[in-house]
């Protein structure tokens, strides 16, 4: 079984947002996961818990992911001859 690969990732420092494309009967929907990377000895690990000082980077990577998702949706709309998607489809 092939592992699902992310559509793209956005990373600033140790904060990473991963965007996943999911095919639905209504078209592609995107989901986002956010992680904080850290080193435990020699091993890199991740956590979905964030400290106060992580929050500005969390906001920035989510904003960047949001922008990129809209750009992808715009490219898909332009490349197809279909009618524009309603606002709730983005």
Residue pairs with C-beta under 8 A, 6 or more apart in sequence:
4 20
6 18
6 19
6 20
7 19
7 20
7 21
7 30
7 72
8 18
8 19
8 65
8 68
9 16
9 17
9 18
9 19
10 16
10 17
10 19
10 61
10 64
10 65
10 68
11 17
11 61
12 57
12 60
12 61
12 64
13 57
14 36
14 37
14 38
14 54
14 57
15 34
15 35
15 36
15 37
15 50
15 54
15 57
15 58
15 60
15 61
16 34
16 35
16 36
16 37
16 46
16 61
17 32
17 33
17 34
17 61
17 62
17 64
17 65
18 32
18 33
18 34
18 35
19 30
19 31
19 32
19 65
19 68
19 69
20 30
20 31
20 32
20 33
21 28
21 29
21 30
22 28
22 29
22 30
22 31
26 89
27 85
27 89
28 76
30 69
30 72
32 62
32 65
33 48
34 48
34 58
34 61
34 62
35 46
35 47
35 48
36 46
36 47
36 48
36 49
36 50
36 54
37 44
37 45
37 46
38 44
38 45
38 46
38 47
39 45
50 58
69 90
70 90
73 85
73 89
73 90
77 84
77 85
